[in-house]
Amino acid sequence: MADENPTPAYEEIKPRFGRLLSVCVIAVLFCGGLVWFAGTYLLDCCGP
């Protein structure tokens, strides 16, 4: 009885959804900012 409280295997490889969610939100905001910047300031650069 050396292991009275064995840890389940799924807890050892538990994914970090909080970090993944924050990285995805930051990436979406960054891409949205790039689209806004390009649409606002770079639209007149290559017009006919």
CHARMM-style PDB file with segment names, atoms N, HN, CA, C and O in Angstrom:
ATOM      1  N   MET     1       0.827  -1.196   0.000  1.00  0.00      PROA
ATOM      2  CA  MET     1       0.000   0.000   0.000  1.00  0.00      PROA
ATOM      3  C   MET     1       0.870   1.259   0.000  1.00  0.00      PROA
ATOM      4  O   MET     1       0.677   2.162   0.813  1.00  0.00      PROA
ATOM      5  N   ALA     2       1.799   1.299  -0.897  1.00  0.00      PROA
ATOM      6  HN  ALA     2       1.956   0.565  -1.558  1.00  0.00      PROA
ATOM      7  CA  ALA     2       2.665   2.465  -0.978  1.00  0.00      PROA
ATOM      8  C   ALA     2       1.928   3.634  -1.621  1.00  0.00      PROA
ATOM      9  O   ALA     2       2.122   4.784  -1.227  1.00  0.00      PROA
ATOM     10  N   ASP     3       1.076   3.343  -2.617  1.00  0.00      PROA
ATOM     11  HN  ASP     3       0.919   2.409  -2.937  1.00  0.00      PROA
ATOM     12  CA  ASP     3       0.317   4.393  -3.296  1.00  0.00      PROA
ATOM     13  C   ASP     3      -1.112   4.408  -2.766  1.00  0.00      PROA
ATOM     14  O   ASP     3      -1.980   3.706  -3.284  1.00  0.00      PROA
ATOM     15  N   GLU     4      -1.351   5.208  -1.737  1.00  0.00      PROA
ATOM     16  HN  GLU     4      -0.646   5.779  -1.317  1.00  0.00      PROA
ATOM     17  CA  GLU     4      -2.705   5.299  -1.200  1.00  0.00      PROA
ATOM     18  C   GLU     4      -3.577   6.196  -2.067  1.00  0.00      PROA
ATOM     19  O   GLU     4      -4.781   5.966  -2.186  1.00  0.00      PROA
ATOM     20  N   ASN     5      -2.988   7.201  -2.663  1.00  0.00      PROA
ATOM     21  HN  ASN     5      -2.010   7.388  -2.567  1.00  0.00      PROA
ATOM     22  CA  ASN     5      -3.720   8.116  -3.541  1.00  0.00      PROA
ATOM     23  C   ASN     5      -3.057   8.125  -4.913  1.00  0.00      PROA
ATOM     24  O   ASN     5      -2.298   9.046  -5.214  1.00  0.00      PROA
ATOM     25  N   PRO     6      -3.321   7.131  -5.748  1.00  0.00      PROA
ATOM     26  CA  PRO     6      -2.701   7.131  -7.078  1.00  0.00      PROA
ATOM     27  C   PRO     6      -3.327   8.203  -7.962  1.00  0.00      PROA
ATOM     28  O   PRO     6      -4.542   8.401  -7.965  1.00  0.00      PROA
ATOM     29  N   THR     7      -2.472   8.884  -8.707  1.00  0.00      PROA
ATOM     30  HN  THR     7      -1.485   8.723  -8.704  1.00  0.00      PROA
ATOM     31  CA  THR     7      -2.980   9.919  -9.604  1.00  0.00      PROA
ATOM     32  C   THR     7      -3.394   9.276 -10.915  1.00  0.00      PROA
ATOM     33  O   THR     7      -2.650   8.470 -11.474  1.00  0.00      PROA
ATOM     34  N   PRO     8      -4.569   9.622 -11.408  1.00  0.00      PROA
ATOM     35  CA  PRO     8      -4.998   9.075 -12.707  1.00  0.00      PROA
ATOM     36  C   PRO     8      -4.100   9.559 -13.833  1.00  0.00      PROA
ATOM     37  O   PRO     8      -3.469  10.612 -13.734  1.00  0.00      PROA
ATOM     38  N   ALA     9      -4.051   8.787 -14.890  1.00  0.00      PROA
ATOM     39  HN  ALA     9      -4.563   7.932 -14.970  1.00  0.00      PROA
ATOM     40  CA  ALA     9      -3.154   9.114 -16.003  1.00  0.00      PROA
ATOM     41  C   ALA     9      -3.597  10.379 -16.728  1.00  0.00      PROA
ATOM     42  O   ALA     9      -2.766  11.103 -17.276  1.00  0.00      PROA
ATOM     43  N   TYR    10      -4.908  10.651 -16.735  1.00  0.00      PROA
ATOM     44  HN  TYR    10      -5.583  10.062 -16.290  1.00  0.00      PROA
ATOM     45  CA  TYR    10      -5.371  11.812 -17.484  1.00  0.00      PROA
ATOM     46  C   TYR    10      -4.980  13.125 -16.814  1.00  0.00      PROA
ATOM     47  O   TYR    10      -4.937  14.159 -17.480  1.00  0.00      PROA
ATOM     48  N   GLU    11      -4.696  13.109 -15.525  1.00  0.00      PROA
ATOM     49  HN  GLU    11      -4.730  12.268 -14.984  1.00  0.00      PROA
ATOM     50  CA  GLU    11      -4.287  14.346 -14.863  1.00  0.00      PROA
ATOM     51  C   GLU    11      -2.850  14.720 -15.196  1.00  0.00      PROA
ATOM     52  O   GLU    11      -2.469  15.883 -15.064  1.00  0.00      PROA
ATOM     53  N   GLU    12      -2.056  13.760 -15.621  1.00  0.00      PROA
ATOM     54  HN  GLU    12      -2.365  12.815 -15.729  1.00  0.00      PROA
ATOM     55  CA  GLU    12      -0.664  14.059 -15.953  1.00  0.00      PROA
ATOM     56  C   GLU    12      -0.541  14.774 -17.293  1.00  0.00      PROA
ATOM     57  O   GLU    12       0.392  15.549 -17.503  1.00  0.00      PROA
ATOM     58  N   ILE    13      -1.480  14.518 -18.199  1.00  0.00      PROA
ATOM     59  HN  ILE    13      -2.239  13.889 -18.028  1.00  0.00      PROA
ATOM     60  CA  ILE    13      -1.424  15.139 -19.525  1.00  0.00      PROA
ATOM     61  C   ILE    13      -2.600  16.090 -19.704  1.00  0.00      PROA
ATOM     62  O   ILE    13      -3.142  16.222 -20.801  1.00  0.00      PROA
ATOM     63  N   LYS    14      -2.984  16.743 -18.631  1.00  0.00      PROA
ATOM     64  HN  LYS    14      -2.543  16.635 -17.740  1.00  0.00      PROA
ATOM     65  CA  LYS    14      -4.122  17.658 -18.658  1.00  0.00      PROA
ATOM     66  C   LYS    14      -3.767  18.882 -19.505  1.00  0.00      PROA
ATOM     67  O   LYS    14      -2.791  19.568 -19.202  1.00  0.00      PROA
ATOM     68  N   PRO    15      -4.530  19.169 -20.550  1.00  0.00      PROA
ATOM     69  CA  PRO    15      -4.216  20.320 -21.393  1.00  0.00      PROA
ATOM     70  C   PRO    15      -4.543  21.630 -20.687  1.00  0.00      PROA
ATOM     71  O   PRO    15      -5.385  21.677 -19.790  1.00  0.00      PROA
ATOM     72  N   ARG    16      -3.881  22.659 -21.095  1.00  0.00      PROA
ATOM     73  HN  ARG    16      -3.197  22.621 -21.823  1.00  0.00      PROA
ATOM     74  CA  ARG    16      -4.091  23.978 -20.497  1.00  0.00      PROA
ATOM     75  C   ARG    16      -4.991  24.788 -21.422  1.00  0.00      PROA
ATOM     76  O   ARG    16      -4.513  25.483 -22.319  1.00  0.00      PROA
ATOM     77  N   PHE    17      -6.297  24.691 -21.195  1.00  0.00      PROA
ATOM     78  HN  PHE    17      -6.685  24.126 -20.467  1.00  0.00      PROA
ATOM     79  CA  PHE    17      -7.236  25.379 -22.072  1.00  0.00      PROA
ATOM     80  C   PHE    17      -7.253  26.880 -21.814  1.00  0.00      PROA
ATOM     81  O   PHE    17      -7.591  27.648 -22.715  1.00  0.00      PROA
ATOM     82  N   GLY    18      -6.905  27.310 -20.636  1.00  0.00      PROA
ATOM     83  HN  GLY    18      -6.630  26.686 -19.904  1.00  0.00      PROA
ATOM     84  CA  GLY    18      -6.873  28.739 -20.347  1.00  0.00      PROA
ATOM     85  C   GLY    18      -5.801  29.452 -21.146  1.00  0.00      PROA
ATOM     86  O   GLY    18      -6.036  30.529 -21.694  1.00  0.00      PROA
ATOM     87  N   ARG    19      -4.625  28.852 -21.212  1.00  0.00      PROA
ATOM     88  HN  ARG    19      -4.433  27.977 -20.767  1.00  0.00      PROA
ATOM     89  CA  ARG    19      -3.536  29.456 -21.984  1.00  0.00      PROA
ATOM     90  C   ARG    19      -3.848  29.417 -23.474  1.00  0.00      PROA
ATOM     91  O   ARG    19      -3.594  30.386 -24.189  1.00  0.00      PROA
ATOM     92  N   LEU    20      -4.399  28.299 -23.943  1.00  0.00      PROA
ATOM     93  HN  LEU    20      -4.606  27.512 -23.362  1.00  0.00      PROA
ATOM     94  CA  LEU    20      -4.753  28.180 -25.357  1.00  0.00      PROA
ATOM     95  C   LEU    20      -5.825  29.191 -25.734  1.00  0.00      PROA
ATOM     96  O   LEU    20      -5.747  29.809 -26.795  1.00  0.00      PROA
ATOM     97  N   LEU    21      -6.822  29.365 -24.880  1.00  0.00      PROA
ATOM     98  HN  LEU    21      -6.886  28.863 -24.018  1.00  0.00      PROA
ATOM     99  CA  LEU    21      -7.886  30.323 -25.157  1.00  0.00      PROA
ATOM    100  C   LEU    21      -7.345  31.742 -25.195  1.00  0.00      PROA
ATOM    101  O   LEU    21      -7.731  32.522 -26.066  1.00  0.00      PROA
ATOM    102  N   SER    22      -6.464  32.092 -24.274  1.00  0.00      PROA
ATOM    103  HN  SER    22      -6.151  31.458 -23.567  1.00  0.00      PROA
ATOM    104  CA  SER    22      -5.916  33.444 -24.264  1.00  0.00      PROA
ATOM    105  C   SER    22      -5.038  33.699 -25.483  1.00  0.00      PROA
ATOM    106  O   SER    22      -5.058  34.800 -26.032  1.00  0.00      PROA
ATOM    107  N   VAL    23      -4.274  32.710 -25.913  1.00  0.00      PROA
ATOM    108  HN  VAL    23      -4.258  31.815 -25.467  1.00  0.00      PROA
ATOM    109  CA  VAL    23      -3.449  32.874 -27.115  1.00  0.00      PROA
ATOM    110  C   VAL    23      -4.332  33.049 -28.345  1.00  0.00      PROA
ATOM    111  O   VAL    23      -4.029  33.870 -29.211  1.00  0.00      PROA
ATOM    112  N   CYS    24      -5.419  32.289 -28.431  1.00  0.00      PROA
ATOM    113  HN  CYS    24      -5.665  31.622 -27.727  1.00  0.00      PROA
ATOM    114  CA  CYS    24      -6.328  32.422 -29.575  1.00  0.00      PROA
ATOM    115  C   CYS    24      -7.013  33.783 -29.583  1.00  0.00      PROA
ATOM    116  O   CYS    24      -7.164  34.386 -30.645  1.00  0.00      PROA
ATOM    117  N   VAL    25      -7.428  34.276 -28.426  1.00  0.00      PROA
ATOM    118  HN  VAL    25      -7.305  33.786 -27.562  1.00  0.00      PROA
ATOM    119  CA  VAL    25      -8.070  35.592 -28.356  1.00  0.00      PROA
ATOM    120  C   VAL    25      -7.085  36.684 -28.746  1.00  0.00      PROA
ATOM    121  O   VAL    25      -7.447  37.614 -29.466  1.00  0.00      PROA
ATOM    122  N   ILE    26      -5.851  36.583 -28.283  1.00  0.00      PROA
ATOM    123  HN  ILE    26      -5.557  35.828 -27.698  1.00  0.00      PROA
ATOM    124  CA  ILE    26      -4.841  37.580 -28.644  1.00  0.00      PROA
ATOM    125  C   ILE    26      -4.559  37.544 -30.141  1.00  0.00      PROA
ATOM    126  O   ILE    26      -4.395  38.593 -30.765  1.00  0.00      PROA
ATOM    127  N   ALA    27      -4.500  36.342 -30.726  1.00  0.00      PROA
ATOM    128  HN  ALA    27      -4.634  35.490 -30.220  1.00  0.00      PROA
ATOM    129  CA  ALA    27      -4.249  36.230 -32.165  1.00  0.00      PROA
ATOM    130  C   ALA    27      -5.398  36.820 -32.970  1.00  0.00      PROA
ATOM    131  O   ALA    27      -5.165  37.485 -33.979  1.00  0.00      PROA
ATOM    132  N   VAL    28      -6.634  36.586 -32.541  1.00  0.00      PROA
ATOM    133  HN  VAL    28      -6.824  36.046 -31.722  1.00  0.00      PROA
ATOM    134  CA  VAL    28      -7.790  37.142 -33.253  1.00  0.00      PROA
ATOM    135  C   VAL    28      -7.793  38.662 -33.158  1.00  0.00      PROA
ATOM    136  O   VAL    28      -8.069  39.342 -34.147  1.00  0.00      PROA
ATOM    137  N   LEU    29      -7.491  39.202 -31.984  1.00  0.00      PROA
ATOM    138  HN  LEU    29      -7.268  38.650 -31.180  1.00  0.00      PROA
ATOM    139  CA  LEU    29      -7.442  40.655 -31.836  1.00  0.00      PROA
ATOM    140  C   LEU    29      -6.317  41.265 -32.665  1.00  0.00      PROA
ATOM    141  O   LEU    29      -6.488  42.335 -33.250  1.00  0.00      PROA
ATOM    142  N   PHE    30      -5.176  40.596 -32.719  1.00  0.00      PROA
ATOM    143  HN  PHE    30      -5.038  39.727 -32.244  1.00  0.00      PROA
ATOM    144  CA  PHE    30      -4.055  41.093 -33.516  1.00  0.00      PROA
ATOM    145  C   PHE    30      -4.408  41.107 -35.000  1.00  0.00      PROA
ATOM    146  O   PHE    30      -4.135  42.085 -35.696  1.00  0.00      PROA
ATOM    147  N   CYS    31      -5.016  40.019 -35.487  1.00  0.00      PROA
ATOM    148  HN  CYS    31      -5.237  39.225 -34.922  1.00  0.00      PROA
ATOM    149  CA  CYS    31      -5.394  39.966 -36.902  1.00  0.00      PROA
ATOM    150  C   CYS    31      -6.484  40.981 -37.215  1.00  0.00      PROA
ATOM    151  O   CYS    31      -6.474  41.594 -38.282  1.00  0.00      PROA
ATOM    152  N   GLY    32      -7.415  41.159 -36.301  1.00  0.00      PROA
ATOM    153  HN  GLY    32      -7.423  40.660 -35.434  1.00  0.00      PROA
ATOM    154  CA  GLY    32      -8.445  42.181 -36.502  1.00  0.00      PROA
ATOM    155  C   GLY    32      -7.843  43.571 -36.558  1.00  0.00      PROA
ATOM    156  O   GLY    32      -8.265  44.403 -37.361  1.00  0.00      PROA
ATOM    157  N   GLY    33      -6.856  43.827 -35.707  1.00  0.00      PROA
ATOM    158  HN  GLY    33      -6.513  43.152 -35.054  1.00  0.00      PROA
ATOM    159  CA  GLY    33      -6.174  45.117 -35.748  1.00  0.00      PROA
ATOM    160  C   GLY    33      -5.420  45.332 -37.048  1.00  0.00      PROA
ATOM    161  O   GLY    33      -5.400  46.442 -37.580  1.00  0.00      PROA
ATOM    162  N   LEU    34      -4.801  44.283 -37.561  1.00  0.00      PROA
ATOM    163  HN  LEU    34      -4.817  43.382 -37.129  1.00  0.00      PROA
ATOM    164  CA  LEU    34      -4.115  44.410 -38.850  1.00  0.00      PROA
ATOM    165  C   LEU    34      -5.093  44.686 -39.983  1.00  0.00      PROA
ATOM    166  O   LEU    34      -4.813  45.503 -40.860  1.00  0.00      PROA
ATOM    167  N   VAL    35      -6.233  44.013 -39.970  1.00  0.00      PROA
ATOM    168  HN  VAL    35      -6.460  43.349 -39.257  1.00  0.00      PROA
ATOM    169  CA  VAL    35      -7.246  44.241 -41.009  1.00  0.00      PROA
ATOM    170  C   VAL    35      -7.783  45.665 -40.921  1.00  0.00      PROA
ATOM    171  O   VAL    35      -7.970  46.325 -41.944  1.00  0.00      PROA
ATOM    172  N   TRP    36      -8.031  46.142 -39.694  1.00  0.00      PROA
ATOM    173  HN  TRP    36      -7.879  45.607 -38.863  1.00  0.00      PROA
ATOM    174  CA  TRP    36      -8.517  47.514 -39.532  1.00  0.00      PROA
ATOM    175  C   TRP    36      -7.465  48.519 -40.014  1.00  0.00      PROA
ATOM    176  O   TRP    36      -7.798  49.485 -40.699  1.00  0.00      PROA
ATOM    177  N   PHE    37      -6.200  48.292 -39.657  1.00  0.00      PROA
ATOM    178  HN  PHE    37      -5.929  47.506 -39.100  1.00  0.00      PROA
ATOM    179  CA  PHE    37      -5.128  49.200 -40.066  1.00  0.00      PROA
ATOM    180  C   PHE    37      -4.988  49.233 -41.580  1.00  0.00      PROA
ATOM    181  O   PHE    37      -4.859  50.302 -42.176  1.00  0.00      PROA
ATOM    182  N   ALA    38      -5.015  48.047 -42.205  1.00  0.00      PROA
ATOM    183  HN  ALA    38      -5.120  47.178 -41.721  1.00  0.00      PROA
ATOM    184  CA  ALA    38      -4.873  47.989 -43.659  1.00  0.00      PROA
ATOM    185  C   ALA    38      -6.070  48.632 -44.344  1.00  0.00      PROA
ATOM    186  O   ALA    38      -5.903  49.335 -45.341  1.00  0.00      PROA
ATOM    187  N   GLY    39      -7.263  48.405 -43.833  1.00  0.00      PROA
ATOM    188  HN  GLY    39      -7.399  47.834 -43.023  1.00  0.00      PROA
ATOM    189  CA  GLY    39      -8.454  48.988 -44.446  1.00  0.00      PROA
ATOM    190  C   GLY    39      -8.537  50.486 -44.257  1.00  0.00      PROA
ATOM    191  O   GLY    39      -9.094  51.184 -45.105  1.00  0.00      PROA
ATOM    192  N   THR    40      -7.997  50.995 -43.166  1.00  0.00      PROA
ATOM    193  HN  THR    40      -7.545  50.428 -42.478  1.00  0.00      PROA
ATOM    194  CA  THR    40      -8.092  52.421 -42.880  1.00  0.00      PROA
ATOM    195  C   THR    40      -6.982  53.219 -43.548  1.00  0.00      PROA
ATOM    196  O   THR    40      -7.239  54.277 -44.123  1.00  0.00      PROA
ATOM    197  N   TYR    41      -5.770  52.730 -43.478  1.00  0.00      PROA
ATOM    198  HN  TYR    41      -5.562  51.871 -43.011  1.00  0.00      PROA
ATOM    199  CA  TYR    41      -4.627  53.537 -43.907  1.00  0.00      PROA
ATOM    200  C   TYR    41      -3.994  53.093 -45.219  1.00  0.00      PROA
ATOM    201  O   TYR    41      -3.327  53.901 -45.866  1.00  0.00      PROA
ATOM    202  N   LEU    42      -4.171  51.859 -45.635  1.00  0.00      PROA
ATOM    203  HN  LEU    42      -4.713  51.202 -45.110  1.00  0.00      PROA
ATOM    204  CA  LEU    42      -3.468  51.370 -46.813  1.00  0.00      PROA
ATOM    205  C   LEU    42      -4.379  51.160 -48.013  1.00  0.00      PROA
ATOM    206  O   LEU    42      -3.944  50.599 -49.019  1.00  0.00      PROA
ATOM    207  N   LEU    43      -5.629  51.595 -47.935  1.00  0.00      PROA
ATOM    208  HN  LEU    43      -5.983  52.052 -47.118  1.00  0.00      PROA
ATOM    209  CA  LEU    43      -6.544  51.366 -49.043  1.00  0.00      PROA
ATOM    210  C   LEU    43      -6.217  52.260 -50.235  1.00  0.00      PROA
ATOM    211  O   LEU    43      -6.447  51.866 -51.378  1.00  0.00      PROA
ATOM    212  N   ASP    44      -5.686  53.453 -49.987  1.00  0.00      PROA
ATOM    213  HN  ASP    44      -5.499  53.772 -49.058  1.00  0.00      PROA
ATOM    214  CA  ASP    44      -5.438  54.402 -51.068  1.00  0.00      PROA
ATOM    215  C   ASP    44      -4.088  54.209 -51.739  1.00  0.00      PROA
ATOM    216  O   ASP    44      -3.772  54.931 -52.685  1.00  0.00      PROA
ATOM    217  N   CYS    45      -3.287  53.264 -51.285  1.00  0.00      PROA
ATOM    218  HN  CYS    45      -3.543  52.678 -50.517  1.00  0.00      PROA
ATOM    219  CA  CYS    45      -1.934  53.145 -51.824  1.00  0.00      PROA
ATOM    220  C   CYS    45      -1.917  52.509 -53.206  1.00  0.00      PROA
ATOM    221  O   CYS    45      -1.064  52.859 -54.023  1.00  0.00      PROA
ATOM    222  N   CYS    46      -2.826  51.589 -53.495  1.00  0.00      PROA
ATOM    223  HN  CYS    46      -3.518  51.305 -52.832  1.00  0.00      PROA
ATOM    224  CA  CYS    46      -2.747  50.826 -54.735  1.00  0.00      PROA
ATOM    225  C   CYS    46      -3.992  50.988 -55.596  1.00  0.00      PROA
ATOM    226  O   CYS    46      -4.318  50.099 -56.382  1.00  0.00      PROA
ATOM    227  N   GLY    47      -4.674  52.085 -55.463  1.00  0.00      PROA
ATOM    228  HN  GLY    47      -4.409  52.808 -54.825  1.00  0.00      PROA
ATOM    229  CA  GLY    47      -5.910  52.295 -56.226  1.00  0.00      PROA
ATOM    230  C   GLY    47      -5.630  52.654 -57.678  1.00  0.00      PROA
ATOM    231  O   GLY    47      -4.508  53.030 -58.017  1.00  0.00      PROA
ATOM    232  N   PRO    48      -6.622  52.543 -58.526  1.00  0.00      PROA
ATOM    233  CA  PRO    48      -6.443  52.884 -59.954  1.00  0.00      PROA
ATOM    234  C   PRO    48      -6.305  54.371 -60.185  1.00  0.00      PROA
ATOM    235  OT1 PRO    48      -6.149  54.807 -61.326  1.00  0.00      PROA
TER     236      PRO     48
END
